[in-house]
Amino acid sequence: SFKVGAGPGILKNLLMVGSGDYQVYALDAQSGNGDTPSGQVYTPLPWYLMA
């Protein structure tokens, strides 16, 4: 699987791909470092809700 997204200090989307299904995660808006540590990842949402 791979992770895409995250920007400094703003709410971005994180695209997770694995096992043939696509899920989008909301990143912590306060992260600010553009990284995607697991502790900063919130509840997964269906990708179409994040579109």
Secondary structure in CASP SS format (residue, H / E / C, confidence):
PFRMAT SS
TARGET T0000
AUTHOR 0000-0000-0000
METHOD secondary structure of the structure
MODEL  1
S C 1.00
F E 1.00
K C 1.00
V C 1.00
G C 1.00
A C 1.00
G E 1.00
P C 1.00
G C 1.00
I E 1.00
L C 1.00
K C 1.00
N E 1.00
L E 1.00
L E 1.00
M E 1.00
V E 1.00
G E 1.00
S C 1.00
G C 1.00
D E 1.00
Y E 1.00
Q E 1.00
V E 1.00
Y E 1.00
A E 1.00
L E 1.00
D C 1.00
A C 1.00
Q C 1.00
S C 1.00
G C 1.00
N C 1.00
G C 1.00
D C 1.00
T C 1.00
P C 1.00
S H 1.00
G H 1.00
Q H 1.00
V E 1.00
Y E 1.00
T E 1.00
P E 1.00
L E 1.00
P E 1.00
W H 1.00
Y H 1.00
L H 1.00
M C 1.00
A C 1.00
END
